[in-house]
Amino acid sequence: MLKKILLALLAVFIIIQFFRPEKNTTNAQPAPLTGDYVITDEVASILEKACNDCHSNSTDYPWYANFQPVAWWLNGHIKDGKRHLNFDDFTKAPIARQNHKLEEIIEMIEEGEMPLNSYTSLGMHPEANLTEVEKTTLIDWAKSQMTMLKEKYPADSLVMKRRH
């Protein structure tokens, strides 16, 4: 009986390998963050190593992304990450939303919520573990961009409107 169960599980595992999610590798940048914001090489480097896999249109997939159900799980994380923040279409959003996303970047880093523990744990993606200096660099950058927005736009245009 146990042998039949193990064979059935093996068959299911083999079959699911043929059902793969679409990969996030378009490299499309319809309205990139770099279009309207000043990004130093240092900030760009930090974003590249710790953020862009889930928050851009180009993911650098690890070897284990070739196996199901791991690929489905990763795909869910990437879609969710892009739904919340996509640096490649950042400037397409209204200016109030852009300002709010900069606030959220600060908040997520300060609270240690980004990058996700599931992304950096078990020794995977050790480069994405931000040092205190890198955290401060990103926070200072986001604050400077918010200051730039305050100088460029009327205050009421930077406030998210409440949904009813």
LINSULWO-V660982 format. One record per residue. N is the residue number from 1. RES is the residue in one small letter. BURIAL is + if it has 9 or more other C-alpha atoms within 8 Angstrom, else -. D_FIRST is the distance of its C-alpha to the first C-alpha in Angstrom with 1 decimal. Layout:
# LINSULWO-V660982
n:N res:RES burial:BURIAL d_first:D_FIRST
n:N res:RES burial:BURIAL d_first:D_FIRST
This chain:
# LINSULWO-V660982
n:1 res:m burial:- d_first:0.0
n:2 res:l burial:- d_first:3.8
n:3 res:k burial:- d_first:5.4
n:4 res:k burial:- d_first:5.2
n:5 res:i burial:- d_first:6.4
n:6 res:l burial:- d_first:8.8
n:7 res:l burial:- d_first:10.0
n:8 res:a burial:- d_first:10.7
n:9 res:l burial:- d_first:12.5
n:10 res:l burial:- d_first:14.3
n:11 res:a burial:- d_first:15.4
n:12 res:v burial:- d_first:16.7
n:13 res:f burial:+ d_first:18.5
n:14 res:i burial:- d_first:20.1
n:15 res:i burial:- d_first:21.2
n:16 res:i burial:+ d_first:22.8
n:17 res:q burial:+ d_first:24.9
n:18 res:f burial:- d_first:27.0
n:19 res:f burial:- d_first:28.0
n:20 res:r burial:+ d_first:30.6
n:21 res:p burial:- d_first:33.3
n:22 res:e burial:- d_first:36.9
n:23 res:k burial:- d_first:38.3
n:24 res:n burial:- d_first:41.4
n:25 res:t burial:- d_first:43.7
n:26 res:t burial:- d_first:46.6
n:27 res:n burial:- d_first:49.2
n:28 res:a burial:- d_first:51.2
n:29 res:q burial:- d_first:53.7
n:30 res:p burial:- d_first:55.4
n:31 res:a burial:+ d_first:57.1
n:32 res:p burial:+ d_first:56.3
n:33 res:l burial:+ d_first:57.2
n:34 res:t burial:- d_first:59.5
n:35 res:g burial:- d_first:61.6
n:36 res:d burial:- d_first:63.4
n:37 res:y burial:- d_first:62.5
n:38 res:v burial:- d_first:63.7
n:39 res:i burial:- d_first:60.8
n:40 res:t burial:- d_first:61.8
n:41 res:d burial:- d_first:60.0
n:42 res:e burial:- d_first:58.6
n:43 res:v burial:+ d_first:57.1
n:44 res:a burial:+ d_first:55.8
n:45 res:s burial:- d_first:54.1
n:46 res:i burial:+ d_first:52.4
n:47 res:l burial:+ d_first:51.3
n:48 res:e burial:+ d_first:49.9
n:49 res:k burial:+ d_first:47.8
n:50 res:a burial:+ d_first:46.7
n:51 res:c burial:+ d_first:46.9
n:52 res:n burial:+ d_first:47.0
n:53 res:d burial:+ d_first:43.3
n:54 res:c burial:+ d_first:42.6
n:55 res:h burial:+ d_first:46.2
n:56 res:s burial:+ d_first:47.4
n:57 res:n burial:+ d_first:46.7
n:58 res:s burial:+ d_first:45.6
n:59 res:t burial:+ d_first:42.5
n:60 res:d burial:- d_first:42.0
n:61 res:y burial:- d_first:38.3
n:62 res:p burial:- d_first:36.5
n:63 res:w burial:- d_first:34.1
n:64 res:y burial:- d_first:31.0
n:65 res:a burial:+ d_first:32.1
n:66 res:n burial:- d_first:30.8
n:67 res:f burial:- d_first:27.1
n:68 res:q burial:+ d_first:25.5
n:69 res:p burial:- d_first:25.1
n:70 res:v burial:+ d_first:27.8
n:71 res:a burial:+ d_first:30.4
n:72 res:w burial:+ d_first:30.0
n:73 res:w burial:- d_first:30.5
n:74 res:l burial:+ d_first:33.5
n:75 res:n burial:+ d_first:34.9
n:76 res:g burial:- d_first:34.8
n:77 res:h burial:+ d_first:36.8
n:78 res:i burial:+ d_first:39.3
n:79 res:k burial:+ d_first:39.9
n:80 res:d burial:- d_first:40.4
n:81 res:g burial:+ d_first:42.7
n:82 res:k burial:+ d_first:44.7
n:83 res:r burial:- d_first:45.0
n:84 res:h burial:- d_first:46.6
n:85 res:l burial:+ d_first:48.7
n:86 res:n burial:+ d_first:49.2
n:87 res:f burial:+ d_first:51.9
n:88 res:d burial:+ d_first:52.3
n:89 res:d burial:+ d_first:53.4
n:90 res:f burial:+ d_first:54.9
n:91 res:t burial:+ d_first:58.5
n:92 res:k burial:- d_first:57.6
n:93 res:a burial:- d_first:57.1
n:94 res:p burial:- d_first:60.1
n:95 res:i burial:+ d_first:62.0
n:96 res:a burial:+ d_first:61.1
n:97 res:r burial:+ d_first:57.4
n:98 res:q burial:+ d_first:58.0
n:99 res:n burial:+ d_first:59.9
n:100 res:h burial:+ d_first:57.1
n:101 res:k burial:+ d_first:54.5
n:102 res:l burial:+ d_first:56.7
n:103 res:e burial:+ d_first:56.8
n:104 res:e burial:- d_first:53.0
n:105 res:i burial:+ d_first:52.7
n:106 res:i burial:+ d_first:54.9
n:107 res:e burial:- d_first:53.0
n:108 res:m burial:+ d_first:49.5
n:109 res:i burial:+ d_first:50.7
n:110 res:e burial:+ d_first:52.7
n:111 res:e burial:- d_first:49.7
n:112 res:g burial:- d_first:47.4
n:113 res:e burial:+ d_first:45.1
n:114 res:m burial:- d_first:45.5
n:115 res:p burial:+ d_first:44.1
n:116 res:l burial:- d_first:40.7
n:117 res:n burial:- d_first:39.0
n:118 res:s burial:- d_first:35.8
n:119 res:y burial:- d_first:37.9
n:120 res:t burial:+ d_first:39.5
n:121 res:s burial:+ d_first:36.9
n:122 res:l burial:- d_first:34.8
n:123 res:g burial:- d_first:37.7
n:124 res:m burial:- d_first:37.2
n:125 res:h burial:+ d_first:40.5
n:126 res:p burial:- d_first:42.7
n:127 res:e burial:- d_first:45.7
n:128 res:a burial:+ d_first:45.1
n:129 res:n burial:+ d_first:45.7
n:130 res:l burial:+ d_first:49.2
n:131 res:t burial:- d_first:51.8
n:132 res:e burial:- d_first:54.4
n:133 res:v burial:- d_first:57.0
n:134 res:e burial:+ d_first:54.8
n:135 res:k burial:+ d_first:54.0
n:136 res:t burial:- d_first:57.8
n:137 res:t burial:+ d_first:58.5
n:138 res:l burial:+ d_first:56.3
n:139 res:i burial:+ d_first:57.6
n:140 res:d burial:- d_first:61.2
n:141 res:w burial:+ d_first:60.6
n:142 res:a burial:+ d_first:59.2
n:143 res:k burial:+ d_first:62.1
n:144 res:s burial:- d_first:64.6
n:145 res:q burial:+ d_first:63.2
n:146 res:m burial:+ d_first:63.5
n:147 res:t burial:- d_first:67.1
n:148 res:m burial:- d_first:67.8
n:149 res:l burial:+ d_first:66.5
n:150 res:k burial:+ d_first:68.8
n:151 res:e burial:- d_first:71.7
n:152 res:k burial:- d_first:71.0
n:153 res:y burial:- d_first:70.0
n:154 res:p burial:- d_first:71.4
n:155 res:a burial:- d_first:69.6
n:156 res:d burial:- d_first:68.6
n:157 res:s burial:+ d_first:66.8
n:158 res:l burial:+ d_first:64.5
n:159 res:v burial:+ d_first:63.1
n:160 res:m burial:- d_first:60.0
n:161 res:k burial:- d_first:60.9
n:162 res:r burial:- d_first:59.1
n:163 res:r burial:- d_first:57.0
n:164 res:h burial:- d_first:57.8
